Amino acid sequence: MSAGSERGAAATPGGLPAPCASKVELRLSCRHLLDRDPLTKSDPSVALLQQAQGQWVQVHLQVGRTEVVRSSLHPVFSKVFTVDYYFEEVQRLRFEVYDTHGPSGFSCQEDDFLGGMECTLGQIVAQKKVTRPLLLKFGRNAGKSSITVIAEDISGNNGYVELSFRARKLDDKDLFSKSDPFLELYRVNDDQGLQLVYRTEVVKNNLNPVWEAFKVSLSSLCSCEETRPLKCLVWDYDSRGKHDFIGEFSTTFEEMQKAFEEGQAQWDCVNPKYKQKRRSYKNSGVVVLADLKFHRVYSFLDYIMGGCQIHFTVAIDFTASNGDPRNSCSLHYINPYQPNEYLKALVSVGEICQDYDSDKRFSALGFGARIPPKYEVSHDFAINFNPEDDECEAILHPADPDGRRGDRHGRHTGGHCACLTPAHVHHHRGCGQRRLHRHAGLGWRRRRPALPTG
């Protein structure tokens, strides 16, 4: 779940570009929660809210909510929140813990409030791991309750993994029925601590469960280190929260890929206590990796270094809708001493794009002018009047006096003059007439896209 993803593309007041956001994943766990249920333990979930314009966002607009962990006072949530982190801003967050009476959702009105905690995203990112006490209304402590938030930067994430597990011949932990197994996948951190990556659903009354496929980012799974140790634990679900341990196994993502390719992706699910006590003990079942799909996410730099070319196209509006260029109030006013804003924009964008175009040639098109020889109105013509090759060899610098001249080739339907004059036109290849990609001041399109090799 992502928050604030739309704001990164917007411009800030004053025409400045929006601050660059980093993607951060937040993982939550709680300890010593209040027990609000008379017969069983609380069923906690956590709601995450962000502060907007000095006020906390209402529940129906909250960033998100974790799954419900049944009958637990020390829950570890598998749901991960993905938020945009802006170094330049103070982003206030509020975590509210509830004893959930219904299915997990966004309505907290009928749930019992177990405590809340407020902090900034910057504090979490700076410390990487924040543990704070939970507070009830009016600032009262919620007993010994606490919440822990762990932050992980995933801006450098280069893909995600789709995994599917099944098992066979698991130990039967129930007296009158079969086990209700579920699987937990953990990543082993540098400090040898375990970080929960994913928890599957519970498959009721089945010793040969098939769990649903799930997706995790490569960063979440193994911190983008394919040799980092992973640990899988299999449990028999208990509605009271006292799950029975069935067994475990260790592996790495690198080992998973190799074993899956060879058709041998299965591991003995071992209970260490049974292994110590019984000489004849082999396993408590077998866990099989039924499917593995690795989807790599390429960055813009990956495409550029892989050979992708960017072609810069200029579209010049000659119509009268933009005002008379002889009027100083027009944005297209032809100032004899300095280039106008549109020419500055064309040069600024063009000078950047030309580094990613191998032949350094740019299409220059026009619309809304009467062009020779019959001086009929055209809404799609090459500025150099050569429909077979409408490209210029280089970006014209604003200091070039030709960039400030009036109509040299055609008569405008209005008073607008071209913001860009083609320089050093060569006709060494016939490209055919290109149509406008956007009837706007300028546009760009990719040419010869290519994925990175390897």
N, C-alpha and C positions, 0 to 999 in steps of 0.2 A: 504494500500500500504506500502510495507516495503522496507527499504533501508539498504544496508550493511549486509544483512542476511548471505551472503556467507562467509564473512571475519571471522566470529566468529569461524568457524571450522578450519581455516587455522592456521598454526604455524608461529610465528614471526621469523625473522632472528636470527640465533644463537641457534635454536632448542628450544627456550622458548615457552611455550604455549601461544596461543592468549589471549588477555585480555577478561575478561568476560563482555558481553554486557547486558544492561538492556533495556527492551522495553519501549519506551516513545511515547505517543500519543500527537500530536500537533493539537490544534484547533485555527482557525483564525477568526478574524473579523476586519472590517475597519470602520473609521469614517471620514466624511467630505471629501469624494473623489472629485477629479476634475470632472467637467461635460464636457465631450467631444462631446456629441451629441447635435445638434442644436434644435431638436424638443422634445426629451425625455431625460431622465437621462442616465448616463453611465450604461453599463451591465458588472459589474466587475467580474473578476476571478483572482485567485492568483496562480502563478507558484513558486514551491519550488525547489531550486537548492543547490547542495552541492559542496564544493571546494575539488578538488582532485589534488594532486601534485602541489599545488600552483596556479591552474587555475580553473575557474568555469566550471563545467560540461556543455557541450553544451545542447541546448534546447531539442534535441531528446533523450538525455540521462538523463534528469532531473528526480528528485525523483518523481514528480507528479504535478498535477494541480487540483484545486478545481472545483466544479461545477460553472456554470454561474448564478449569481443572477440578474435577469432582472430589469432594471430601478430602481436602488438603489444607493444612495451615502453613505449609512450606512449599508453595507451588513454584515450578520452573516452567515458564511459558515457551512454547515452541514458535508462536506467532512472532514475526519480525516486522518492525516498523521501519520503512525507508523514508527518510526525510531529506530535504534540501538544506544544506548548511551554508550560511552566508557569514563569512568572517566579519564583514562590515556592519552587521546588524546584531542587535540584542534580540534573540528569539526565545521567548519565555514559553515554557512547557509546564503542563500540569498533569500528573498521573493520579488517577482516582481508582481505588480498589473497591470492588463491590462483591458482596455475597449474592451470587446470581440465582434467582429462583426459576427462571425460564431458560430458553435456549439463548445462546450467545447472540447479541444483537446490539443495536445502538440505543435502546431505551433503557434507562437506568432508574426510572421513577419508582418501580416496585422492588428494586433490589436494595439490600441493606448496605449502607455505606460503611466500609471498614477502615477508611483513612485515605489521605491524599498527601502529595508532595509536590512542591513547586521548585523549579530551578530553570536555568537557561541552558540552551543547547550547547553554548560555548563552554560552560562548566563541565558538561559531560564529555565533550570532545577533548578538552584540555587534560582531564584526569583519566580518560578512557573507561574508568569504572567508578561509579558513584553509588554509595550506599547512604541512605538517609532514613530517619524515623518517619513513620506515617503519623499524620496529625488528623484529629477529628475536628469538628466544627469548633470555632472560637479558640483554635490553637491548642486544644488539649491533646496530650499524647495518647495514641491508640495502644496502650500497654507497651509491650516490647516489640511491636510490629515495625518492620523495616522493609524497604524496597531497594533493590539493586538494579541499576541501569548500566549496561555495557554498550559502548559505542565502537563501531568499526567502520573505517573509511572504505567504501567500495568504488570510489571514483575510477580506480585503475582496474576494475573488474573487466575481464576480457571474455566472459562467456558464462553460460549456466548449464547445469547438468540435470537431466531427467532420469530418475532411477525408479525401478520397480522391483520389489522383493517378494518372495514367497518362501514358505518353509514346509517341511514334511517331518512327520513322526516326532513332533514335539512332546515333551513330558506332560503327562496329565496331572495337573495340580489340584483338581477339584474332586471331591468325594463322590458326588451324585451326578456329575455331568463332566463334560470335557473342558479343557482350559479355554480361556478367552484371551488369546495372545495379541500383543501389540509390540512394535519394535521402536527403539530409540536409537538414533544415529548421533554420535558425538565426535567432535574434533578435539584432538589432544593439543593443547596450547604449549607454548615454550616453557611455561612454569609447571608443565605436566598436569595442569588442571584440565577438567573436561568441560567443553562448551557444547551445549545441546544444539544440534543443527536441525533435526526434524524428529517429530513423533508421529507415527502412523495412527490410523484409526484402529479401533478394537474390532477383531473378528470374533464373533460370539460362537462358543461351543464348537471349536474346530481345531484339530491337531495338525491340519495341513492348510494353514491359512494362505490366502493370496491377498496381499495388501495393495491398495490403490497406488498408482504411480504418482510421483511428486517431483517438483522442480526446485532446485536451490542454485544460488549463484556459486560460481567456482570460488569466489572470495569467501563466502560463508562456509562452504564445504571444507576447504583446506587452505584458506588464505592464499590461494593461487599457487600453492606449493604441492605438486602432485605426489611428493614423497612424504608428506606430513602424515603421521599416524592417525587412523580413524578407529573408532570403537563402536560396535553395535551390541546393544543389550536387548534381550527378549524377555517380556514379562507376561504373567497371567493376571489380567485385570481383576481388581476387586473394587466393588462399589463403595466400600468404606475407606478406600485409599491405601489399604495395606496390600499392595500388589506383590504377588509371589514371583521371585526371580527364577527364570527358566535356564538361561545361559547367555553366553557372550562370545564374541570373537573379535579379533583385531585385523585390520588390513590398511591399505592406502589406496588413494584414487588411481595411482599408477598401476597397482596390482589389480584393481578392479577392471581397468581397461584391458590389460593383457589377458587376464583370465576369461573375460567375456568374449574377446576375439577368438580365443582358443576353445571356447565352449566348455570351460571348466570353472565357471564362476559360482562356486559353492563353498561353504565353510561349515565346519563342525561347530555347533552351538554348545559350548562347554560350560558346565557349572564347576568352578574351581573346588568347592567343598566336596562335591561328589567324587571328583577326580582324586583328591587326597585320601578319601576314605575307602574307595572301592578300586581294587586293582583291575577288575574286569570292566570298569567303566570306560566307555568310548565317547559318548556324547549324549546330549539331551535333545537331539534333533539336528537337522541340517537346514541351513538358511541358503537360499539360492537367489542370485542376482538374475531376475527374469529379463530385465531390459536395462540398457544403458545407452543414453544418447547425449552426446556432448555438442552443444550449440555454441560456437565461438561468436562473440560480438566484436566486430571490427570497428576500430576508431577511425576518425577522419584521417589521422596520420597514417594509419595502416593502408588506407586506400591510396593516399598520395604516394607513399613509398612503394606501393604495389604497381604504380604506373598510371593511376587515374589522372586525366587531364581536365582542366576547367576552362571552358570557353566563355569569354566575356563578350556580350552583345549589347550595343548601344541602340536605343530607340529614341529618336528625336521628334518631339511634338511641334509641328509647324502651325497648328491651328491658332485662332484668335482667342481661345478660351483662357490662355495664360496671360493675356494683357499685352499691351504695346511695349516692346523692349526698349523703346525710346523714353518711356516713362520710368522715372527713378523709383516709383512705388512697386513696379513689377519685379518679381523674383528673377525674371529673365532680362532685367535691365542690362544693357551693354555698356558697362563702365569702361571708359577709355584708359583707365589707370590700373584696374585690377579685375581679375576674373569674377564672374558672378558665382552664387552658391552652387548652382547646378554644374558648372564647369569644374568647380573644386571637388564636388562629389564624384563626378565621372573620373577625374584624374586620381582621386584617392582610392577608389575601388579598383580602377583599372591597373594602377601600379602594383596593387597586391595580387590581383588575379593573373597578371602577366607572368609571374614566377612559376605558375602551374600550367602554362601553355607552351609547349615545346617550340611552336613556330612563331610565337609572339605576333599573331595576326588576329584582328578583332573585327567582327561584323559591325557595320554602322548602317542603320536603316532609318528611314524617316516616314512620317505619315502626316496628312493634312496640308499638302502643298500642291501648287500647280507646277508641273514639271514639263520641261521641253521634250519634244519639239512642239506639241500642240497645246501645251500649258493647260492640260486637263488635271482635275483634282485626283490625286492618288493617295491612298492610305497604306501603301506598302511599296516602298521603292528604296533602292540602294542610294546612299548619299553620293557615291561616285558615279551614279547612273550606269553602272555596269552590272546588270542582273546576273551575269555569269560569275562574277567575283566581287562580292560586296565587302571585302575585308580591307582593313588598314594594316599597315605593317607595325605601327607603334602607337603608344598612348601619347597624345599631344600634351606637352607641358603647358601649364597656365600662362607662362610668360611668353609663349609664342603669339606674336601679334595676329596671326591668321585666326586664332581662336576667338578674336573679338570682332571679326569682320561681319558684315551683313550678308545678305543673300547673294551668293556668287554664282549659283547655278540655276536656281528656280525661284519662282514668285510664291511668297507665302499667301495662304488663304486668309491669314490674319496678319498680325504684326510680329509674330515670333521668329526669332533667328536661331539657327542651329547653334547648340552649345558646344559642338565638337566638329572640327573640320578634319577630314581624312588627310593623313600625311603619308607621303611616299607610297602611293598605291602601286602594287605590282599585279600583273595579270598572268602569273605563271601557272595557275591551275584553275580549271573550271569547276566550281562547286555547285552550280545551279542556284536559282534564287531561293533564299531562305525567307520564311515568313516570320513575323514578329512572334516571339514567345509570350511577351506581355506588352500591351499597349501602355507602357509606363516610361519613366525617364531612363531606366536602365534595367538590365536583367542579366542573368547568367545561366548557363546550362553546362552539364558535364559532357565531355567528349571522350570517347574510348574508355569507358570505365573498366577497371580491372581489379580483381581481388588480389590480395597479397599472395605471393607464391608460398608454398609450404603450408 
